[in-house]
Amino acid sequence: MNREQTIFYALGEKPPPVEAAAASAPETEPVLTKREREVAALVTAGKTNKEIAADLVISQRTAEAHVENILSKLGFTSRAQVISWMTGQR
């Protein structure tokens, strides 16, 4: 199983058809800001938005906004996908 298939399997979802996945794949790697990478690393560590906020000394709402931005930029719908993506980046 590749990374995408593993994510869908872990989430109990059916992967899109191969041609649809290839058509929707971005041509360039999405760029996260330095802060978004910090937040993504904390998500990967299993931290909640409240814990992320405390670690970075920001409001919980700001932490939530960073997580939402990360999901949006990467085209993901769950934190598990962010974890998988971050693991592949290392």
PyMOL Python script that loads the backbone (N, CA, C, O; Angstrom):
from pymol import cmd

cmd.read_pdbstr("""\
ATOM      1  N   MET A   1       0.837  -1.183   0.000  1.00  0.00           N
ATOM      2  CA  MET A   1       0.000   0.000   0.000  1.00  0.00           C
ATOM      3  C   MET A   1       0.884   1.249   0.000  1.00  0.00           C
ATOM      4  O   MET A   1       1.889   1.318   0.708  1.00  0.00           O
ATOM      5  N   ASN A   2       0.489   2.226  -0.805  1.00  0.00           N
ATOM      6  CA  ASN A   2       1.222   3.484  -0.757  1.00  0.00           C
ATOM      7  C   ASN A   2       0.651   4.354   0.365  1.00  0.00           C
ATOM      8  O   ASN A   2      -0.302   3.961   1.037  1.00  0.00           O
ATOM      9  N   ARG A   3       1.233   5.521   0.560  1.00  0.00           N
ATOM     10  CA  ARG A   3       0.836   6.395   1.661  1.00  0.00           C
ATOM     11  C   ARG A   3      -0.628   6.798   1.569  1.00  0.00           C
ATOM     12  O   ARG A   3      -1.349   6.762   2.566  1.00  0.00           O
ATOM     13  N   GLU A   4      -1.070   7.184   0.368  1.00  0.00           N
ATOM     14  CA  GLU A   4      -2.464   7.608   0.171  1.00  0.00           C
ATOM     15  C   GLU A   4      -3.433   6.478   0.523  1.00  0.00           C
ATOM     16  O   GLU A   4      -4.426   6.692   1.220  1.00  0.00           O
ATOM     17  N   GLN A   5      -3.130   5.277   0.032  1.00  0.00           N
ATOM     18  CA  GLN A   5      -3.996   4.133   0.304  1.00  0.00           C
ATOM     19  C   GLN A   5      -4.032   3.822   1.796  1.00  0.00           C
ATOM     20  O   GLN A   5      -5.079   3.461   2.332  1.00  0.00           O
ATOM     21  N   THR A   6      -2.892   3.962   2.465  1.00  0.00           N
ATOM     22  CA  THR A   6      -2.813   3.712   3.897  1.00  0.00           C
ATOM     23  C   THR A   6      -3.694   4.686   4.664  1.00  0.00           C
ATOM     24  O   THR A   6      -4.367   4.297   5.619  1.00  0.00           O
ATOM     25  N   ILE A   7      -3.693   5.941   4.255  1.00  0.00           N
ATOM     26  CA  ILE A   7      -4.511   6.955   4.922  1.00  0.00           C
ATOM     27  C   ILE A   7      -5.992   6.615   4.772  1.00  0.00           C
ATOM     28  O   ILE A   7      -6.742   6.634   5.748  1.00  0.00           O
ATOM     29  N   PHE A   8      -6.402   6.309   3.560  1.00  0.00           N
ATOM     30  CA  PHE A   8      -7.805   5.966   3.341  1.00  0.00           C
ATOM     31  C   PHE A   8      -8.190   4.720   4.129  1.00  0.00           C
ATOM     32  O   PHE A   8      -9.278   4.660   4.702  1.00  0.00           O
ATOM     33  N   TYR A   9      -7.296   3.719   4.163  1.00  0.00           N
ATOM     34  CA  TYR A   9      -7.568   2.496   4.897  1.00  0.00           C
ATOM     35  C   TYR A   9      -7.724   2.798   6.388  1.00  0.00           C
ATOM     36  O   TYR A   9      -8.656   2.315   7.030  1.00  0.00           O
ATOM     37  N   ALA A  10      -6.799   3.606   6.939  1.00  0.00           N
ATOM     38  CA  ALA A  10      -6.831   3.951   8.363  1.00  0.00           C
ATOM     39  C   ALA A  10      -8.098   4.718   8.726  1.00  0.00           C
ATOM     40  O   ALA A  10      -8.623   4.576   9.830  1.00  0.00           O
ATOM     41  N   LEU A  11      -8.583   5.531   7.793  1.00  0.00           N
ATOM     42  CA  LEU A  11      -9.790   6.318   8.045  1.00  0.00           C
ATOM     43  C   LEU A  11     -11.058   5.550   7.709  1.00  0.00           C
ATOM     44  O   LEU A  11     -12.163   6.042   7.938  1.00  0.00           O
ATOM     45  N   GLY A  12     -10.907   4.346   7.168  1.00  0.00           N
ATOM     46  CA  GLY A  12     -12.068   3.538   6.803  1.00  0.00           C
ATOM     47  C   GLY A  12     -12.815   4.098   5.612  1.00  0.00           C
ATOM     48  O   GLY A  12     -14.023   3.899   5.480  1.00  0.00           O
ATOM     49  N   GLU A  13     -12.100   4.800   4.741  1.00  0.00           N
ATOM     50  CA  GLU A  13     -12.717   5.415   3.572  1.00  0.00           C
ATOM     51  C   GLU A  13     -12.272   4.711   2.301  1.00  0.00           C
ATOM     52  O   GLU A  13     -11.225   4.065   2.269  1.00  0.00           O
ATOM     53  N   LYS A  14     -13.075   4.843   1.261  1.00  0.00           N
ATOM     54  CA  LYS A  14     -12.746   4.263  -0.034  1.00  0.00           C
ATOM     55  C   LYS A  14     -11.923   5.281  -0.827  1.00  0.00           C
ATOM     56  O   LYS A  14     -12.338   6.431  -0.967  1.00  0.00           O
ATOM     57  N   PRO A  15     -10.755   4.867  -1.349  1.00  0.00           N
ATOM     58  CA  PRO A  15      -9.941   5.817  -2.119  1.00  0.00           C
ATOM     59  C   PRO A  15     -10.619   6.179  -3.435  1.00  0.00           C
ATOM     60  O   PRO A  15     -11.394   5.387  -3.972  1.00  0.00           O
ATOM     61  N   PRO A  16     -10.330   7.385  -3.966  1.00  0.00           N
ATOM     62  CA  PRO A  16     -10.903   7.783  -5.251  1.00  0.00           C
ATOM     63  C   PRO A  16     -10.313   6.926  -6.360  1.00  0.00           C
ATOM     64  O   PRO A  16      -9.256   6.325  -6.172  1.00  0.00           O
ATOM     65  N   PRO A  17     -10.975   6.858  -7.517  1.00  0.00           N
ATOM     66  CA  PRO A  17     -10.412   6.120  -8.651  1.00  0.00           C
ATOM     67  C   PRO A  17      -9.036   6.674  -9.020  1.00  0.00           C
ATOM     68  O   PRO A  17      -8.762   7.855  -8.805  1.00  0.00           O
ATOM     69  N   VAL A  18      -8.194   5.842  -9.562  1.00  0.00           N
ATOM     70  CA  VAL A  18      -6.812   6.222  -9.875  1.00  0.00           C
ATOM     71  C   VAL A  18      -6.751   7.444 -10.776  1.00  0.00           C
ATOM     72  O   VAL A  18      -5.963   8.354 -10.515  1.00  0.00           O
ATOM     73  N   GLU A  19      -7.563   7.492 -11.834  1.00  0.00           N
ATOM     74  CA  GLU A  19      -7.514   8.642 -12.740  1.00  0.00           C
ATOM     75  C   GLU A  19      -7.949   9.931 -12.059  1.00  0.00           C
ATOM     76  O   GLU A  19      -7.431  11.000 -12.384  1.00  0.00           O
ATOM     77  N   ALA A  20      -8.897   9.855 -11.114  1.00  0.00           N
ATOM     78  CA  ALA A  20      -9.339  11.049 -10.388  1.00  0.00           C
ATOM     79  C   ALA A  20      -8.243  11.524  -9.451  1.00  0.00           C
ATOM     80  O   ALA A  20      -8.028  12.728  -9.312  1.00  0.00           O
ATOM     81  N   ALA A  21      -7.558  10.611  -8.816  1.00  0.00           N
ATOM     82  CA  ALA A  21      -6.476  10.979  -7.906  1.00  0.00           C
ATOM     83  C   ALA A  21      -5.330  11.635  -8.674  1.00  0.00           C
ATOM     84  O   ALA A  21      -4.756  12.619  -8.207  1.00  0.00           O
ATOM     85  N   ALA A  22      -4.996  11.103  -9.835  1.00  0.00           N
ATOM     86  CA  ALA A  22      -3.915  11.673 -10.633  1.00  0.00           C
ATOM     87  C   ALA A  22      -4.282  13.058 -11.147  1.00  0.00           C
ATOM     88  O   ALA A  22      -3.431  13.945 -11.203  1.00  0.00           O
ATOM     89  N   ALA A  23      -5.541  13.249 -11.523  1.00  0.00           N
ATOM     90  CA  ALA A  23      -5.984  14.539 -12.046  1.00  0.00           C
ATOM     91  C   ALA A  23      -5.986  15.615 -10.966  1.00  0.00           C
ATOM     92  O   ALA A  23      -5.759  16.788 -11.262  1.00  0.00           O
ATOM     93  N   SER A  24      -6.240  15.225  -9.715  1.00  0.00           N
ATOM     94  CA  SER A  24      -6.331  16.211  -8.644  1.00  0.00           C
ATOM     95  C   SER A  24      -5.004  16.416  -7.920  1.00  0.00           C
ATOM     96  O   SER A  24      -4.921  17.276  -7.043  1.00  0.00           O
ATOM     97  N   ALA A  25      -3.969  15.659  -8.257  1.00  0.00           N
ATOM     98  CA  ALA A  25      -2.680  15.784  -7.588  1.00  0.00           C
ATOM     99  C   ALA A  25      -2.041  17.117  -7.938  1.00  0.00           C
ATOM    100  O   ALA A  25      -1.984  17.495  -9.108  1.00  0.00           O
ATOM    101  N   PRO A  26      -1.558  17.834  -6.921  1.00  0.00           N
ATOM    102  CA  PRO A  26      -0.917  19.116  -7.202  1.00  0.00           C
ATOM    103  C   PRO A  26       0.411  18.914  -7.927  1.00  0.00           C
ATOM    104  O   PRO A  26       1.101  17.917  -7.716  1.00  0.00           O
ATOM    105  N   GLU A  27       0.756  19.874  -8.782  1.00  0.00           N
ATOM    106  CA  GLU A  27       1.993  19.779  -9.546  1.00  0.00           C
ATOM    107  C   GLU A  27       3.194  20.176  -8.707  1.00  0.00           C
ATOM    108  O   GLU A  27       4.293  19.659  -8.910  1.00  0.00           O
ATOM    109  N   THR A  28       2.996  21.085  -7.772  1.00  0.00           N
ATOM    110  CA  THR A  28       4.083  21.516  -6.906  1.00  0.00           C
ATOM    111  C   THR A  28       3.731  21.213  -5.459  1.00  0.00           C
ATOM    112  O   THR A  28       2.560  21.129  -5.090  1.00  0.00           O
ATOM    113  N   GLU A  29       4.751  21.052  -4.663  1.00  0.00           N
ATOM    114  CA  GLU A  29       4.572  20.774  -3.240  1.00  0.00           C
ATOM    115  C   GLU A  29       4.022  22.027  -2.549  1.00  0.00           C
ATOM    116  O   GLU A  29       4.565  23.116  -2.735  1.00  0.00           O
ATOM    117  N   PRO A  30       2.950  21.891  -1.753  1.00  0.00           N
ATOM    118  CA  PRO A  30       2.415  23.058  -1.050  1.00  0.00           C
ATOM    119  C   PRO A  30       3.441  23.591  -0.054  1.00  0.00           C
ATOM    120  O   PRO A  30       4.206  22.832   0.542  1.00  0.00           O
ATOM    121  N   VAL A  31       3.439  24.886   0.109  1.00  0.00           N
ATOM    122  CA  VAL A  31       4.405  25.512   1.003  1.00  0.00           C
ATOM    123  C   VAL A  31       3.695  25.955   2.279  1.00  0.00           C
ATOM    124  O   VAL A  31       2.731  26.719   2.240  1.00  0.00           O
ATOM    125  N   LEU A  32       4.190  25.463   3.395  1.00  0.00           N
ATOM    126  CA  LEU A  32       3.676  25.884   4.691  1.00  0.00           C
ATOM    127  C   LEU A  32       4.618  26.942   5.249  1.00  0.00           C
ATOM    128  O   LEU A  32       5.827  26.908   5.016  1.00  0.00           O
ATOM    129  N   THR A  33       4.039  27.883   5.989  1.00  0.00           N
ATOM    130  CA  THR A  33       4.872  28.883   6.655  1.00  0.00           C
ATOM    131  C   THR A  33       5.649  28.206   7.779  1.00  0.00           C
ATOM    132  O   THR A  33       5.364  27.068   8.151  1.00  0.00           O
ATOM    133  N   LYS A  34       6.629  28.922   8.309  1.00  0.00           N
ATOM    134  CA  LYS A  34       7.421  28.385   9.412  1.00  0.00           C
ATOM    135  C   LYS A  34       6.511  28.020  10.589  1.00  0.00           C
ATOM    136  O   LYS A  34       6.675  26.958  11.190  1.00  0.00           O
ATOM    137  N   ARG A  35       5.561  28.884  10.918  1.00  0.00           N
ATOM    138  CA  ARG A  35       4.652  28.631  12.038  1.00  0.00           C
ATOM    139  C   ARG A  35       3.750  27.432  11.742  1.00  0.00           C
ATOM    140  O   ARG A  35       3.487  26.615  12.624  1.00  0.00           O
ATOM    141  N   GLU A  36       3.283  27.333  10.506  1.00  0.00           N
ATOM    142  CA  GLU A  36       2.435  26.190  10.142  1.00  0.00           C
ATOM    143  C   GLU A  36       3.217  24.885  10.244  1.00  0.00           C
ATOM    144  O   GLU A  36       2.659  23.858  10.630  1.00  0.00           O
ATOM    145  N   ARG A  37       4.503  24.913   9.901  1.00  0.00           N
ATOM    146  CA  ARG A  37       5.330  23.710  10.051  1.00  0.00           C
ATOM    147  C   ARG A  37       5.490  23.355  11.529  1.00  0.00           C
ATOM    148  O   ARG A  37       5.481  22.179  11.892  1.00  0.00           O
ATOM    149  N   GLU A  38       5.636  24.377  12.381  1.00  0.00           N
ATOM    150  CA  GLU A  38       5.719  24.130  13.828  1.00  0.00           C
ATOM    151  C   GLU A  38       4.429  23.485  14.329  1.00  0.00           C
ATOM    152  O   GLU A  38       4.457  22.515  15.087  1.00  0.00           O
ATOM    153  N   VAL A  39       3.312  24.036  13.895  1.00  0.00           N
ATOM    154  CA  VAL A  39       2.010  23.497  14.308  1.00  0.00           C
ATOM    155  C   VAL A  39       1.844  22.075  13.770  1.00  0.00           C
ATOM    156  O   VAL A  39       1.384  21.191  14.492  1.00  0.00           O
ATOM    157  N   ALA A  40       2.212  21.853  12.520  1.00  0.00           N
ATOM    158  CA  ALA A  40       2.103  20.513  11.933  1.00  0.00           C
ATOM    159  C   ALA A  40       2.954  19.510  12.711  1.00  0.00           C
ATOM    160  O   ALA A  40       2.547  18.364  12.903  1.00  0.00           O
ATOM    161  N   ALA A  41       4.122  19.936  13.153  1.00  0.00           N
ATOM    162  CA  ALA A  41       4.979  19.055  13.954  1.00  0.00           C
ATOM    163  C   ALA A  41       4.307  18.710  15.282  1.00  0.00           C
ATOM    164  O   ALA A  41       4.396  17.574  15.749  1.00  0.00           O
ATOM    165  N   LEU A  42       3.644  19.679  15.881  1.00  0.00           N
ATOM    166  CA  LEU A  42       2.941  19.427  17.143  1.00  0.00           C
ATOM    167  C   LEU A  42       1.717  18.538  16.926  1.00  0.00           C
ATOM    168  O   LEU A  42       1.390  17.713  17.780  1.00  0.00           O
ATOM    169  N   VAL A  43       1.041  18.701  15.789  1.00  0.00           N
ATOM    170  CA  VAL A  43      -0.067  17.807  15.436  1.00  0.00           C
ATOM    171  C   VAL A  43       0.476  16.383  15.316  1.00  0.00           C
ATOM    172  O   VAL A  43      -0.135  15.429  15.797  1.00  0.00           O
ATOM    173  N   THR A  44       1.632  16.258  14.668  1.00  0.00           N
ATOM    174  CA  THR A  44       2.261  14.948  14.492  1.00  0.00           C
ATOM    175  C   THR A  44       2.627  14.330  15.845  1.00  0.00           C
ATOM    176  O   THR A  44       2.615  13.109  16.002  1.00  0.00           O
ATOM    177  N   ALA A  45       2.949  15.180  16.810  1.00  0.00           N
ATOM    178  CA  ALA A  45       3.273  14.693  18.155  1.00  0.00           C
ATOM    179  C   ALA A  45       2.023  14.312  18.942  1.00  0.00           C
ATOM    180  O   ALA A  45       2.120  13.860  20.083  1.00  0.00           O
ATOM    181  N   GLY A  46       0.841  14.494  18.331  1.00  0.00           N
ATOM    182  CA  GLY A  46      -0.401  14.100  18.981  1.00  0.00           C
ATOM    183  C   GLY A  46      -1.009  15.161  19.879  1.00  0.00           C
ATOM    184  O   GLY A  46      -1.881  14.861  20.695  1.00  0.00           O
ATOM    185  N   LYS A  47      -0.560  16.387  19.737  1.00  0.00           N
ATOM    186  CA  LYS A  47      -1.065  17.473  20.585  1.00  0.00           C
ATOM    187  C   LYS A  47      -2.445  17.939  20.122  1.00  0.00           C
ATOM    188  O   LYS A  47      -2.753  17.929  18.930  1.00  0.00           O
ATOM    189  N   THR A  48      -3.258  18.344  21.077  1.00  0.00           N
ATOM    190  CA  THR A  48      -4.558  18.941  20.782  1.00  0.00           C
ATOM    191  C   THR A  48      -4.353  20.421  20.462  1.00  0.00           C
ATOM    192  O   THR A  48      -3.269  20.960  20.682  1.00  0.00           O
ATOM    193  N   ASN A  49      -5.380  21.072  19.948  1.00  0.00           N
ATOM    194  CA  ASN A  49      -5.275  22.511  19.667  1.00  0.00           C
ATOM    195  C   ASN A  49      -4.957  23.291  20.942  1.00  0.00           C
ATOM    196  O   ASN A  49      -4.184  24.248  20.910  1.00  0.00           O
ATOM    197  N   LYS A  50      -5.543  22.891  22.043  1.00  0.00           N
ATOM    198  CA  LYS A  50      -5.298  23.564  23.319  1.00  0.00           C
ATOM    199  C   LYS A  50      -3.836  23.405  23.741  1.00  0.00           C
ATOM    200  O   LYS A  50      -3.217  24.358  24.215  1.00  0.00           O
ATOM    201  N   GLU A  51      -3.287  22.206  23.569  1.00  0.00           N
ATOM    202  CA  GLU A  51      -1.885  21.962  23.916  1.00  0.00           C
ATOM    203  C   GLU A  51      -0.944  22.700  22.971  1.00  0.00           C
ATOM    204  O   GLU A  51       0.090  23.217  23.395  1.00  0.00           O
ATOM    205  N   ILE A  52      -1.303  22.748  21.697  1.00  0.00           N
ATOM    206  CA  ILE A  52      -0.504  23.494  20.724  1.00  0.00           C
ATOM    207  C   ILE A  52      -0.461  24.966  21.115  1.00  0.00           C
ATOM    208  O   ILE A  52       0.597  25.595  21.090  1.00  0.00           O
ATOM    209  N   ALA A  53      -1.619  25.506  21.476  1.00  0.00           N
ATOM    210  CA  ALA A  53      -1.694  26.910  21.886  1.00  0.00           C
ATOM    211  C   ALA A  53      -0.797  27.178  23.088  1.00  0.00           C
ATOM    212  O   ALA A  53      -0.077  28.176  23.121  1.00  0.00           O
ATOM    213  N   ALA A  54      -0.842  26.290  24.071  1.00  0.00           N
ATOM    214  CA  ALA A  54      -0.015  26.469  25.272  1.00  0.00           C
ATOM    215  C   ALA A  54       1.473  26.382  24.930  1.00  0.00           C
ATOM    216  O   ALA A  54       2.264  27.191  25.415  1.00  0.00           O
ATOM    217  N   ASP A  55       1.861  25.419  24.106  1.00  0.00           N
ATOM    218  CA  ASP A  55       3.269  25.250  23.734  1.00  0.00           C
ATOM    219  C   ASP A  55       3.813  26.453  22.971  1.00  0.00           C
ATOM    220  O   ASP A  55       4.959  26.854  23.173  1.00  0.00           O
ATOM    221  N   LEU A  56       2.989  27.029  22.092  1.00  0.00           N
ATOM    222  CA  LEU A  56       3.443  28.145  21.254  1.00  0.00           C
ATOM    223  C   LEU A  56       3.088  29.517  21.825  1.00  0.00           C
ATOM    224  O   LEU A  56       3.411  30.544  21.228  1.00  0.00           O
ATOM    225  N   VAL A  57       2.430  29.531  22.973  1.00  0.00           N
ATOM    226  CA  VAL A  57       1.995  30.760  23.640  1.00  0.00           C
ATOM    227  C   VAL A  57       1.160  31.615  22.679  1.00  0.00           C
ATOM    228  O   VAL A  57       1.454  32.785  22.437  1.00  0.00           O
ATOM    229  N   ILE A  58       0.109  30.985  22.143  1.00  0.00           N
ATOM    230  CA  ILE A  58      -0.862  31.645  21.281  1.00  0.00           C
ATOM    231  C   ILE A  58      -2.244  31.256  21.775  1.00  0.00           C
ATOM    232  O   ILE A  58      -2.374  30.347  22.595  1.00  0.00           O
ATOM    233  N   SER A  59      -3.275  31.929  21.288  1.00  0.00           N
ATOM    234  CA  SER A  59      -4.634  31.573  21.708  1.00  0.00           C
ATOM    235  C   SER A  59      -5.043  30.248  21.073  1.00  0.00           C
ATOM    236  O   SER A  59      -4.509  29.845  20.040  1.00  0.00           O
ATOM    237  N   GLN A  60      -5.990  29.590  21.704  1.00  0.00           N
ATOM    238  CA  GLN A  60      -6.484  28.328  21.161  1.00  0.00           C
ATOM    239  C   GLN A  60      -7.095  28.552  19.785  1.00  0.00           C
ATOM    240  O   GLN A  60      -6.936  27.722  18.890  1.00  0.00           O
ATOM    241  N   ARG A  61      -7.791  29.666  19.614  1.00  0.00           N
ATOM    242  CA  ARG A  61      -8.411  29.961  18.308  1.00  0.00           C
ATOM    243  C   ARG A  61      -7.349  30.144  17.223  1.00  0.00           C
ATOM    244  O   ARG A  61      -7.549  29.727  16.083  1.00  0.00           O
ATOM    245  N   THR A  62      -6.220  30.767  17.572  1.00  0.00           N
ATOM    246  CA  THR A  62      -5.138  30.924  16.606  1.00  0.00           C
ATOM    247  C   THR A  62      -4.560  29.567  16.224  1.00  0.00           C
ATOM    248  O   THR A  62      -4.266  29.323  15.053  1.00  0.00           O
ATOM    249  N   ALA A  63      -4.398  28.688  17.201  1.00  0.00           N
ATOM    250  CA  ALA A  63      -3.916  27.328  16.927  1.00  0.00           C
ATOM    251  C   ALA A  63      -4.891  26.611  15.997  1.00  0.00           C
ATOM    252  O   ALA A  63      -4.477  25.941  15.050  1.00  0.00           O
ATOM    253  N   GLU A  64      -6.189  26.754  16.271  1.00  0.00           N
ATOM    254  CA  GLU A  64      -7.214  26.144  15.415  1.00  0.00           C
ATOM    255  C   GLU A  64      -7.117  26.683  13.988  1.00  0.00           C
ATOM    256  O   GLU A  64      -7.238  25.930  13.022  1.00  0.00           O
ATOM    257  N   ALA A  65      -6.899  27.987  13.867  1.00  0.00           N
ATOM    258  CA  ALA A  65      -6.791  28.605  12.539  1.00  0.00           C
ATOM    259  C   ALA A  65      -5.574  28.068  11.790  1.00  0.00           C
ATOM    260  O   ALA A  65      -5.647  27.813  10.587  1.00  0.00           O
ATOM    261  N   HIS A  66      -4.454  27.894  12.498  1.00  0.00           N
ATOM    262  CA  HIS A  66      -3.266  27.331  11.864  1.00  0.00           C
ATOM    263  C   HIS A  66      -3.545  25.914  11.364  1.00  0.00           C
ATOM    264  O   HIS A  66      -3.168  25.564  10.246  1.00  0.00           O
ATOM    265  N   VAL A  67      -4.202  25.103  12.186  1.00  0.00           N
ATOM    266  CA  VAL A  67      -4.518  23.728  11.781  1.00  0.00           C
ATOM    267  C   VAL A  67      -5.446  23.749  10.569  1.00  0.00           C
ATOM    268  O   VAL A  67      -5.249  22.982   9.626  1.00  0.00           O
ATOM    269  N   GLU A  68      -6.450  24.613  10.587  1.00  0.00           N
ATOM    270  CA  GLU A  68      -7.369  24.733   9.443  1.00  0.00           C
ATOM    271  C   GLU A  68      -6.618  25.140   8.177  1.00  0.00           C
ATOM    272  O   GLU A  68      -6.879  24.605   7.100  1.00  0.00           O
ATOM    273  N   ASN A  69      -5.687  26.087   8.305  1.00  0.00           N
ATOM    274  CA  ASN A  69      -4.902  26.529   7.149  1.00  0.00           C
ATOM    275  C   ASN A  69      -4.035  25.401   6.596  1.00  0.00           C
ATOM    276  O   ASN A  69      -3.910  25.240   5.382  1.00  0.00           O
ATOM    277  N   ILE A  70      -3.441  24.626   7.496  1.00  0.00           N
ATOM    278  CA  ILE A  70      -2.613  23.495   7.074  1.00  0.00           C
ATOM    279  C   ILE A  70      -3.463  22.497   6.293  1.00  0.00           C
ATOM    280  O   ILE A  70      -3.084  22.062   5.205  1.00  0.00           O
ATOM    281  N   LEU A  71      -4.612  22.140   6.858  1.00  0.00           N
ATOM    282  CA  LEU A  71      -5.500  21.191   6.183  1.00  0.00           C
ATOM    283  C   LEU A  71      -5.908  21.711   4.810  1.00  0.00           C
ATOM    284  O   LEU A  71      -5.921  20.964   3.832  1.00  0.00           O
ATOM    285  N   SER A  72      -6.239  22.989   4.746  1.00  0.00           N
ATOM    286  CA  SER A  72      -6.668  23.589   3.492  1.00  0.00           C
ATOM    287  C   SER A  72      -5.539  23.595   2.457  1.00  0.00           C
ATOM    288  O   SER A  72      -5.744  23.191   1.312  1.00  0.00           O
ATOM    289  N   LYS A  73      -4.352  24.050   2.855  1.00  0.00           N
ATOM    290  CA  LYS A  73      -3.226  24.123   1.926  1.00  0.00           C
ATOM    291  C   LYS A  73      -2.840  22.757   1.381  1.00  0.00           C
ATOM    292  O   LYS A  73      -2.466  22.624   0.216  1.00  0.00           O
ATOM    293  N   LEU A  74      -2.934  21.742   2.239  1.00  0.00           N
ATOM    294  CA  LEU A  74      -2.528  20.398   1.829  1.00  0.00           C
ATOM    295  C   LEU A  74      -3.668  19.614   1.186  1.00  0.00           C
ATOM    296  O   LEU A  74      -3.454  18.528   0.647  1.00  0.00           O
ATOM    297  N   GLY A  75      -4.876  20.167   1.244  1.00  0.00           N
ATOM    298  CA  GLY A  75      -6.022  19.479   0.668  1.00  0.00           C
ATOM    299  C   GLY A  75      -6.464  18.280   1.496  1.00  0.00           C
ATOM    300  O   GLY A  75      -7.009  17.315   0.961  1.00  0.00           O
ATOM    301  N   PHE A  76      -6.226  18.346   2.802  1.00  0.00           N
ATOM    302  CA  PHE A  76      -6.569  17.247   3.695  1.00  0.00           C
ATOM    303  C   PHE A  76      -7.841  17.552   4.472  1.00  0.00           C
ATOM    304  O   PHE A  76      -8.292  18.695   4.537  1.00  0.00           O
ATOM    305  N   THR A  77      -8.409  16.502   5.060  1.00  0.00           N
ATOM    306  CA  THR A  77      -9.618  16.661   5.868  1.00  0.00           C
ATOM    307  C   THR A  77      -9.421  16.197   7.312  1.00  0.00           C
ATOM    308  O   THR A  77     -10.317  16.347   8.143  1.00  0.00           O
ATOM    309  N   SER A  78      -8.243  15.631   7.607  1.00  0.00           N
ATOM    310  CA  SER A  78      -8.037  15.133   8.965  1.00  0.00           C
ATOM    311  C   SER A  78      -6.596  15.332   9.423  1.00  0.00           C
ATOM    312  O   SER A  78      -5.677  15.483   8.618  1.00  0.00           O
ATOM    313  N   ARG A  79      -6.434  15.326  10.728  1.00  0.00           N
ATOM    314  CA  ARG A  79      -5.111  15.446  11.328  1.00  0.00           C
ATOM    315  C   ARG A  79      -4.251  14.224  10.989  1.00  0.00           C
ATOM    316  O   ARG A  79      -3.031  14.331  10.868  1.00  0.00           O
ATOM    317  N   ALA A  80      -4.895  13.066  10.837  1.00  0.00           N
ATOM    318  CA  ALA A  80      -4.156  11.841  10.489  1.00  0.00           C
ATOM    319  C   ALA A  80      -3.433  12.012   9.164  1.00  0.00           C
ATOM    320  O   ALA A  80      -2.321  11.512   8.996  1.00  0.00           O
ATOM    321  N   GLN A  81      -4.041  12.702   8.238  1.00  0.00           N
ATOM    322  CA  GLN A  81      -3.408  12.951   6.942  1.00  0.00           C
ATOM    323  C   GLN A  81      -2.204  13.877   7.102  1.00  0.00           C
ATOM    324  O   GLN A  81      -1.195  13.709   6.417  1.00  0.00           O
ATOM    325  N   VAL A  82      -2.307  14.848   7.999  1.00  0.00           N
ATOM    326  CA  VAL A  82      -1.185  15.755   8.269  1.00  0.00           C
ATOM    327  C   VAL A  82      -0.021  14.951   8.859  1.00  0.00           C
ATOM    328  O   VAL A  82       1.135  15.145   8.485  1.00  0.00           O
ATOM    329  N   ILE A  83      -0.345  14.053   9.780  1.00  0.00           N
ATOM    330  CA  ILE A  83       0.684  13.217  10.403  1.00  0.00           C
ATOM    331  C   ILE A  83       1.402  12.391   9.350  1.00  0.00           C
ATOM    332  O   ILE A  83       2.630  12.314   9.342  1.00  0.00           O
ATOM    333  N   SER A  84       0.636  11.776   8.467  1.00  0.00           N
ATOM    334  CA  SER A  84       1.229  10.966   7.395  1.00  0.00           C
ATOM    335  C   SER A  84       2.100  11.823   6.487  1.00  0.00           C
ATOM    336  O   SER A  84       3.199  11.413   6.112  1.00  0.00           O
ATOM    337  N   TRP A  85       1.621  12.997   6.136  1.00  0.00           N
ATOM    338  CA  TRP A  85       2.369  13.898   5.261  1.00  0.00           C
ATOM    339  C   TRP A  85       3.677  14.343   5.931  1.00  0.00           C
ATOM    340  O   TRP A  85       4.735  14.349   5.302  1.00  0.00           O
ATOM    341  N   MET A  86       3.589  14.710   7.205  1.00  0.00           N
ATOM    342  CA  MET A  86       4.790  15.148   7.929  1.00  0.00           C
ATOM    343  C   MET A  86       5.796  14.008   8.052  1.00  0.00           C
ATOM    344  O   MET A  86       7.002  14.230   7.950  1.00  0.00           O
ATOM    345  N   THR A  87       5.314  12.813   8.266  1.00  0.00           N
ATOM    346  CA  THR A  87       6.199  11.657   8.373  1.00  0.00           C
ATOM    347  C   THR A  87       6.938  11.446   7.056  1.00  0.00           C
ATOM    348  O   THR A  87       8.119  11.097   7.051  1.00  0.00           O
ATOM    349  N   GLY A  88       6.252  11.657   5.953  1.00  0.00           N
ATOM    350  CA  GLY A  88       6.881  11.522   4.637  1.00  0.00           C
ATOM    351  C   GLY A  88       7.850  12.640   4.326  1.00  0.00           C
ATOM    352  O   GLY A  88       8.719  12.471   3.471  1.00  0.00           O
ATOM    353  N   GLN A  89       7.732  13.782   4.994  1.00  0.00           N
ATOM    354  CA  GLN A  89       8.614  14.926   4.758  1.00  0.00           C
ATOM    355  C   GLN A  89       9.984  14.758   5.421  1.00  0.00           C
ATOM    356  O   GLN A  89      10.956  15.405   5.032  1.00  0.00           O
ATOM    357  N   ARG A  90      10.047  13.893   6.413  1.00  0.00           N
ATOM    358  CA  ARG A  90      11.310  13.746   7.182  1.00  0.00           C
ATOM    359  C   ARG A  90      12.272  12.843   6.505  1.00  0.00           C
ATOM    360  O   ARG A  90      13.369  12.616   7.015  1.00  0.00           O
TER     361      ARG A  90
END
""", "prot")
cmd.dss("prot")
cmd.show_as("cartoon", "prot")
cmd.util.cbc("prot")
cmd.orient("prot")
